[in-house]
C-alpha cells in the first residue's frame, strides 16, 4: 500500500518527497494515511474485484463513537490534525454505502465528496479539509491536515469560548442555499418516531448500568410524546459531535471542523443537539445567542429530543463495544442531558 501511495503522489504532486507514511486507521469503505505528518490521503477500499483490508475483506476496525455497525473510516489512535479522516455515522441517519466492486459508484462518491468540501470551504467561517487532489479512478482524496486536536479527547480550559465561533459557523452553514447544496448531499428526514424506537432499544441495553434516578429521567423521556417532525430542512454538518471539532486546547479556540461524510439537507436542530449533548446546556445557550438561524420553542424541543436519543446511543455503543471513553462520557452527561 505504501508503494501504491508513493506512485499516486508522484503522479499528482511531481517532486514531492515522501519521507513517512503512517496508517491512521480504517473502516468498511475507506482507509486513511498520513504523509510526512502534513498530508492526509483517504483511500477507498472498494476495488473492482473486492475490498482490500489487512484484517480481512469485510473487517471494520474502530475506535470512534459510531464505528462498528456504521460506515466509513475510523481511527485507532488520537486522530489529531488529520482532517476528515475520522468518519462517523448515526445508524438511524446512515446513508447506503457504496457497493463493493462498483468502481463507477466509487468514483462518483469521491468526486461528490471533493466537490462538497470545496463548497463547504467557501461557506464555513471555520477551517475545513480542502482537497489538494482527487483521483477518481483510485478512489482517493488528499488534503492537508488541519491544526488542532479533537475536542472529545482534549477538553479546553474555557469551553464557553467555543460558543461564538460555533454559533457563527452554524448560522453560515444553515443559511447555505439548499438548491445548491442538494446537488451534493442527500436529504435526511428520518422520522422522529423511528429515532425514539431506536432510543428505546439502546436504553434496554444500558438500563441496568444506571442509578434509579437516571433511569426515571430516561423512562419519563421515552414515555413522553414524540415532537412533530421538522417542517424546514437546511444544509447541515449532520454529525457535529465533539470528536469532529478540532481545537487549540490552550487558547480554547476552534481550529477546524472535520468529517463531512454525513452532511445532508436535514433538521438544523440536530447540529445544535450535538453541541448540547457534548458541551452542555451552558455552551449550547451561548452558541444559540450567536446563532442567526430560526430557532423557536418547537426547534428547542426537537433539539432536546435529538440530544437525548444520541446520548443513549453513545452509551449503548460504548458499553457494547468496550470503547470506554464514549460510554463514560455519556454516563457522566446523562443527568444534565435528561434533566
WOGI-V516694 format. One line per field, one symbol per residue. ss: DSSP state (H for helix, E for strand, L for the rest). burial: I if it has 9 or more other ideal C-beta (glycine too) atoms within 8 Angstrom, else O. A space follows every 10 residues. Layout:
ss->???
burial->???
//
This chain:
ss->LHHHHHHHHH HHLLLLLLLL EEEEEELLLE EEEEELLLEE EEEELLLLLL LLLLLLLLLL LLLLLLLLLL LLLLELLLLL LLHHHLLLLL HHHLLLLLLL LLHHHHHHHH HHHHHHHHHH HHHLLLLLLL EEEEELLLLE EEEELLLLEE LLLLLLLLHH HHHHHHHHHH HHHHLLLHHH HLLLLLELLL LHHHHHHHHH HHHHHHHHHL LHHHHHHHHH HHHLLLLLLL LLLEEELLLL LHHHEEEELL LLEEEEELLL LLLEEELHHH HHHHHHHHHH HHHHHHHHHL LLLLLLHHHH HHHHHHHHHH HHHHHHHHHH HLLHHHHHHH HHHHHHHHL
burial->OOOOIIOIII OIOOOOOIOO IOIIIIIIII IIIIIIOOII IIIIIIIOOO IOIOOOOOOI IIIIIIIOOI IIIIIOOOII IIIIIIIIII IOIIIOOIOO IIIOIIIOII IIIIIIIIII IOIIOIOIII IIOIIIOOII IIIIIIIIII IIOIOIOOIO IIIIIIIIII IIIIOIOIOI IIOIIOOIIO OIOIIIOIII IIIOIIIOOI OOOIIOIIIO IIOOOOIOOI OOIIIIIIII IIIIIIIIIO OIIIIIIIII IIIIIIIIII IIIIIIIIII OOIIOIIIOI IOIOIOOOII IIIIIIIIII IIIIIIIIIO IOIOIIIIII IOIIIOIIO
//
